[in-house]
């Protein structure tokens, strides 16, 4: 399983716009085959920092996501609300 954590630092006053677009992105992404989990989390201490936390069955499912129409539509819109590019961490889950 592949887990992505994407840190997003937003421009002041853009939080509601970001959440609105992120909700649309989440609705579409959760319908994808191979998507195990897709959530948005708000930093508990910084009002302008949000995290996408995503899990996919494998790299192929992640690539399907990255090539999807909704990804291609919403990611540029989200990018326009950030102060800098998102900081992406890619992890491989250790199965016990």
C-alpha positions as CSV (number, residue, x, y, z in Angstrom):
1,X,0.0,0.0,0.0
2,X,1.2,3.5,-0.9
3,X,0.4,6.4,1.5
4,X,0.8,10.1,0.4
5,X,0.9,13.0,2.8
6,X,0.7,16.4,1.1
7,X,1.3,19.5,3.1
8,X,-0.5,22.6,1.7
9,X,0.3,26.1,3.0
10,X,-2.5,28.4,2.0
11,X,-2.7,32.1,1.2
12,X,-4.4,34.0,3.9
13,X,-8.2,34.0,3.5
14,X,-8.2,31.1,1.0
15,X,-9.1,28.3,3.4
16,X,-12.8,28.1,2.5
17,X,-12.0,28.0,-1.2
18,X,-9.4,25.3,-0.7
19,X,-11.8,23.1,1.4
20,X,-14.5,23.5,-1.2
21,X,-12.3,22.3,-4.1
22,X,-10.7,19.6,-1.9
23,X,-14.2,18.2,-1.1
24,X,-14.9,17.8,-4.8
25,X,-11.5,16.2,-5.3
26,X,-12.1,13.8,-2.4
27,X,-15.6,12.8,-3.7
28,X,-14.2,11.8,-7.1
29,X,-11.0,10.2,-5.8
30,X,-12.8,8.0,-3.4
31,X,-14.7,6.4,-6.3
32,X,-11.4,5.3,-8.0
33,X,-10.5,1.6,-8.0
34,X,-7.5,1.2,-5.8
35,X,-8.1,4.2,-3.6
36,X,-8.2,3.0,0.0
37,X,-8.4,6.3,1.8
38,X,-8.5,10.0,0.9
39,X,-9.0,12.7,3.6
40,X,-8.2,16.3,4.2
41,X,-6.9,17.3,7.6
42,X,-6.3,20.8,9.1
43,X,-3.2,21.5,11.1
44,X,-4.2,21.9,14.8
45,X,-1.8,24.8,15.4
46,X,-1.6,26.6,12.1
47,X,-4.8,27.9,10.5
48,X,-3.4,28.0,7.0
49,X,-1.9,24.5,6.8
50,X,-3.9,21.5,5.4
51,X,-2.9,18.0,4.7
52,X,-4.2,15.6,2.1
53,X,-3.7,12.0,3.5
54,X,-4.2,9.4,0.8
55,X,-3.7,5.7,0.5
56,X,-3.7,3.6,-2.7
57,X,-3.4,-0.2,-3.2
58,X,-0.3,0.2,-5.3
59,X,1.7,2.5,-7.6
60,X,-0.6,1.7,-10.5
61,X,-3.6,2.9,-8.6
62,X,-1.7,6.1,-7.7
63,X,-0.9,6.7,-11.4
64,X,-4.5,6.2,-12.3
65,X,-5.3,8.9,-9.8
66,X,-2.7,11.3,-11.1
67,X,-3.9,10.9,-14.6
68,X,-7.6,11.3,-13.8
69,X,-9.7,14.1,-15.2
70,X,-10.5,15.4,-11.7
71,X,-6.9,15.5,-10.7
72,X,-6.0,17.4,-13.8
73,X,-8.8,19.8,-13.1
74,X,-8.7,20.4,-9.4
75,X,-4.9,20.3,-8.6
76,X,-4.2,23.5,-10.6
77,X,-7.1,25.2,-8.9
78,X,-5.7,24.2,-5.5
79,X,-2.3,25.3,-6.4
80,X,-3.5,28.8,-7.0
81,X,-4.5,29.0,-3.4
82,X,-1.2,28.0,-1.9
83,X,1.8,30.2,-0.9
84,X,4.2,27.6,-2.3
85,X,4.1,24.2,-3.9
86,X,2.7,21.4,-1.8
87,X,5.2,19.3,0.2
88,X,4.7,15.7,-0.7
89,X,5.8,12.6,1.3
90,X,5.3,9.2,-0.3
91,X,5.4,6.2,2.1
92,X,5.1,2.4,1.7
93,X,3.1,0.8,4.4
94,X,4.8,-2.0,6.3
95,X,2.4,-4.9,6.7
96,X,2.4,-6.8,9.9
